[in-house]
Every structure is written in C-alpha cells, then in structure tokens.
Amino acid sequence: MGQQQLLLIVIGIVLVGIAIVVGLNLADASIQNSNRDAVISDLNNIGLFALEYYRKPSAMGGGGNSFDGWSIPHNLTSNANGTYSASISPTSVTIVGIGVEIGNDGTNKVKATAIVTPNGITVTVNN
C-alpha cells in the first residue's frame, strides 16, 4: 500500500508541474498578444494623425494633400506599449512600431508596420 501511495504522490507532482508549465506558456502568449494589439492600436492612432495632416489645407497648418512636413507627435514616439518611428514621402508614411514584449520568434520584440496612404491605413504584423 505504501508504494501505491508514493506512486500517486509522484504522479500528482508531475501533473501539477505540467499544469504550471502550460499555465506559464499561456500567460506568455497572452502578454505577447496584448502587446501586439496595443502596438497595432497605437499605429492606427498615429496613422490617423498623419491622415489628418495630409487632408488639412496648407493654409491651416496641414500638408495640403502631401505628407511632407509631418512627423510623429513627440509624446507618441514612445509609450508603455513600445516605440514608433516613421519614414515619410509625399504620398505615403510608413510607421514602424516595436513593442516591449518578445514576439512569436522568441528572440525579437513584437513588431508591426503601418502604411498610411491617402486611401487609408494598412497594418501588418511582422513578429
């Protein structure tokens, strides 16, 4: 009877260990997804600022149908979700967001790119 009880205890410990590892992996995946979603949301918000600038007449401080002269507002270049940078041409803006969490590849941080054109914003997730 003592051996059976010992075997049940060992099996119970192994099952609890497996449950802890699975729980930690699920928590990591949830944190990654949450950071990815937050970076995408930030990219969309920053992209809206670029579109607003593009559509606003030059006389009112906008681009007058050009992205030239626009830059990411200083307070939006970095926040708790990540850091953001932009490449600007007269007809489009490419905004790259680097999150604070490690992405799907296990080594690089979460990364997403938004391309802003006069037609709208397209976001792609890189990691």
N, C-alpha and C positions, 0 to 999 in steps of 0.2 A: 504494500500500500504506500510506503514512503517513496518508492521510486516513481510511482504514478503521480503523486503529488508534486514531486520535483520536476517531472516532465511537464506537467500542466503549468507550473510556475515559469519554466523556461520558455514554453510556447507563448504564454501570456506576455512575457517580457519582449520576446521577438515581435509579436503582433503590435504591442504598444510602440516599439521602436519604429516599425514600418509606418504606423499611423502618424507618428511625429514627423518623419521624413516627408511623407506625402503632404501633410499639412503645411510644412515649410515651403515645399515646392509650389503649392497652390498660392500661398501668400506672396511668394516672389513673383509669380505670374500675374497676380492681381496688381501688385505695385507697379510692374512694368506697364501693364495695360492702362492703369490710371495715369501714369506719367505720359504715356503716348497720347492718350486722349486729351490731356491738358495741353501738351505741346501743339496738337492739331487745333485745338480751340484758340490758343494764342496766335497761331499762324493765320487763322481766319480773321481774327480781330485786327491784327496788324495789316493784313491784306485789305480789309475794309478802309483803313486809313489811307492806304495807297490809292484805292479806287476813288475815294472822296477827293483826294488831291488831284487826281487825273481829271475828274469831271468838273472841278471847280474852275471858273474862268480865271485867267491870269490877273485880271484887274482886282479880283477878290482874294489874291494870295494863293491861288491854285496853280495847277500845271497847264491849264488850257489845252486839254487833250494830249498831254505828254507827261510821262513820269519823271522827266528830267528835273532835278532840283529837290525831289522828295527824299527823305531819309526816315528811318525808323525813329519814332519819338524816343528821346533819351530814356525816359522812365520805362520803356517797353523792351529795351535791348537785353535786359536780364531780369529774371524774377525767380520765384521759388520753383518754377517748373523747368527752367532752362535758360539758355542764351540764344539770341537771334541775331542774324546778320543778313544783309540784303545786297544783291547785285542789281543795278538799275540801268535800264536802257530807255530810250524814248517811248517804246511800245510795250514794254513788259518789266516786271520786277520779279526776281527770284529771291525768295526768303527761305533761309535755312534755319531750322530750329534744332538745337542739340539739347536733349533732356538731361536730367540729373541721375537717372537710373540706368543700369546696364540693360541693353536691349536683348533681342532674341538670339544673337550670335554668342552671347556670354562674355564678350570682351569689350565691345564698343558701346557707347551710350546710345539711348534712344535717339533716332534722328528722323526728321520729316522735312519735306520741302514743299513750299507753296509757290506756284507760278501764278502771278497776277497779270491779267491782260484786260483790255477794255471790256471783254466779254464776261469776265468773272474770275473766280479763284479756283485753282485746281491743286489739291493737296495730295502728295504721295508719301507713303511711309517707307523709309529706307532701311530701318532696323527696329 
